Amino acid sequence: MKPISRAVRAVVSSSRTDGQAHPHHPAEYGITDPEQVRELLATWPDDTGAADHFACMCLGHEGRVTLYEASGQLVRTVHVSPSEPMAHLLDPADADGIPGRHRTGWAQAAPAGLREYAGAMALGSAPDNRPAVPLSVVFGWLGTPLPHEADAASVLAVEAPMRLLADEPTEELAWAVRESGRVGLEGAARFFASEEFTTRHPKRRRVPDTARNLLLAHARSHRPTDLPVLERRLLRTPDHRVRRS
């Protein structure tokens, strides 16, 4: 049995970080779907050893694929030539390639009101029109775990909802926190601890006590590493000062 036939997971990495192939393509991602792993193995170059190096214009100046067994032990690493079938299978710009399928699957799993927006982002565009969905839905989108956390859609899964939330008034974001369940609070805590919020002017970081307490309580239980940031950056404002239009 060839060593690569024991592989159940692949990690694809690239030195390219300029977004030229796709604006939301990660520098490294995983392939864990059994069918996709088999498809990758079918394009594996001749078994020339783990130390071969090739240049790959599709994956950056140097693209690398590493296989792992179920136990986590490394099986084989190869650097892919642009002429290899594997390079085309892993081309970030090819909608039919494995990264493109990861992005398509992520877009199809988006909440109903966000699928069109997600589909455009998956293709590499940046839609101008904001979807007409409550901010609590966007928080839930950001807080929902990916089925395959480190796949090629992982960057999109953060950037897409963050882009929708970044320009929203703090008052509206705070009301959405009060309307969110546990998954929504996960996304909300993630957003309020991010640079998209923490770099706002202090006047734009004033959060009503109720929303602030909800965020701190969730972070204390589920995101303890974010707790110091939230305690420091969420400034208080009384609930009665916030008006709904």
Steps between C-alpha positions, in 0.01 A plus 500: 500500500635843406559727797268768360204258502495526881436874484171634634583871511699747292633846583560735208722801558633782288732797535255713302319751721422778249152370416580499128349156437195564721461790744386276786724197449688388814873446505433155642192278510401141561325233295318241711205390285575134410392544137716808457796326663461211253477748213820666619683169532397410144699803377801441729828529306728200454634382836832682487540556874419773745788735419409595143440870433310657212368849431123543483344812351154387612588464866747786517872490440513172689194282560523204734264212575550286811313177570418364847377167631201466731741490795639838398832362377642669192493274194650699214564859384531619143558838336278526196601592145255722304491234232372237743127408501506562876581867441183544297294313759627738769488822294329759726353682198333190352137477615505124436820440698504389861537854647214620279282216623580588860388858435184385319406268785547781750281735294223243464498447877453873572170620652233550233525878487877487469551236230514742207750717684704194600496368144642826366771501766581138415560603139739773615282809465405749771126576480407862567144443617452381855259207533176591677547267797504583873843547653423215740492269195844624397628439853363146477670453162833604646450285810399178322790250494613379158459126433865500389656779705821536300375452144552747215186696598623574853623851414169585333304372797654776711549779247148491351302559823768734636462713188125527560543594865795738477312817399188448710431749783590370843146562624355268235765237567419515872130444439587202280701355789186510715309316226762226455507145632811307601636461145432865429675603820800296387517704181429824685779443753734417212407823321516730803847362586625549142691794356191595299347614829791557740661762272187716498509840665411474872168674437412215261592232753237592758276197550184493717540308824265216403683419176839546665409260780376240250825521304719479810303205640529309172872573472556397860345158428591437137771743378722572804789625286274780372381600846783746583456675165125532548535623857748763389346614170122484565416837653176541693190698422169471689227298326252786516721718277452268205194563283361272232391680182 
